[in-house]
């Protein structure tokens, strides 16, 4: 990867001279230096799984089941579909396996810039294979659509990109990229901490500005924390458009939903086409809720499972079964967890400090309304994905023209043959 080109691209995209060197230097493992290759059948398999999930998510019986365990703030559907959905996959020998769904998936904007800055040794291979329209046009259009899904017509004037202490967030550079893109599209945009909002008389305010739409990057998915009370009140009153919002998270990203999406009998009972059922059962590792009744069996077979909190994010408090201790297991039994059949991630060989080493891979498809926006991979080492691995980080995904393994063209220096 040409890091100088990436730095230049970040400055060009934001107009912020500090964007390139400062943020890359303080985030050395944000981007990997290599690309990840997938073939056409892997991409098609991932897209089939996503399409099947989006179909099931519209079914009233599925919605009733997910809303039964959703928080109160999530039960009303205000209309928005959720910007920047993220579907995360491991690429197994049997095909793509969906590991989880994220409704406030970070990295799409950064990966769009990364794809343009990547120095590709095989220039005939497209890096931007998922969209016909320019990425910026599609992203700006998403926010307009979200507004109209709730309001019916018009455009939001003022947009706030919201997270707790946003400047301290690891992906803060992405907030700057998003702000710049939306400002170019004609919106007034701020980056805000929700504790600084005030809500009165049907208007959400940030300082001296009214806020029409929230691009929500909070991990308080139900907006229950006291410091988010103004935002929660405005959202529940319908006074501000929030995307993604608690309803979208409850419908897609609660880990308990995977128990429904991987349940053959339940999907058949709801009357889904056999092709959809087969796609989901083959593409989503079998998932079940952890409870006292299943505790002995799950502990005995723990090496076959990955354990995740129902409301988890960013791989926090998630454990591979073979790494579990008795004390952690006791904590899991007192919490709300799911057990997902473990699917080993594929690996990528890279050259690091003159030595050939392997890094695990997961692939994320960013989507909106079920349509793909951009693809990216994350390279890492350890139990779960992270941005702390030498040689790891986000990597562009390149699509091979045929389902053959990449061949050594003599120009690769990363060890990928």
C-alpha angles and dihedrals in degrees: 000000000000101000093183089057090048091051091050091048093052092051091047093049095051107023087230111130091199092054098086110042100023099049096039092048093051092045104047094163098045092097131032120219094231140063129235122229125215130174131233095258092054091051092047091049092053092049092050091053092049092048091050092050092049089051093050092046090063094055114107094223092053090047091051091051094049094044090052090072097030123108117258092255090060100053099083118075109215093181110257116125098207127260121242102014112188125210112191122205141183114211105228130179088258093053136271116340119200108227099179147332123238125196098192096038112176127215107047095114092044092049093051089057091042092055091054093047097044114113102226118201090201103052094179090069114088118234094190100055103140104065138050094194124063112273094237092053092051094048095049089047091053093063092047090051092049089054093050093046087064104026101032098226145015131043135278112255099194123037126185122201101211135201137132109276090345097192090062094052117112091230095047090122087066091057088056091050091049093048092051093049094049093045089054087053090058103262128128104237135189133176107227146181107225093224086072094060123106123199125198138140093009095305129110112210135192108193107309096342132088114230119221102174134021122211094205120213096158120127090211088095096182095043090234101137116107093237089059095052097111092051092046093051093048091047095049091047090052089238094128132033111236123194124214092018136183093268093055091047092050092048096049117009107042102110091224088069089070088068087063097041093052096043110106096190094048094048091049092048089055088056103245121165111268090239090060092046092049092048093051097043092048094043103041117061111238108271131191137175118258114235139151092266092059097035099100094047094045093047091050091050097034095126088069094056145067113212119214134176113246093237097034129137139182092020090288114159090001118135139192107231095235089058096051122120125203092250093053090046090055089053091049091054090055092050136057107269139156128214114220123191106255117248114191112232121236119248139230124209115224136173111244121178090340095309130103111239135167127239127191119242137213123177124215125199111200111209144173122205087351093302118119120249105175139334127228139170130216120213117203149146126227137041096314141016114284143159095233102082122110107240090014137104134090116345130185117250117231121198117224114223092227136025091257126115114262112266125221106259092186094248100081114105098175098079096251108135 
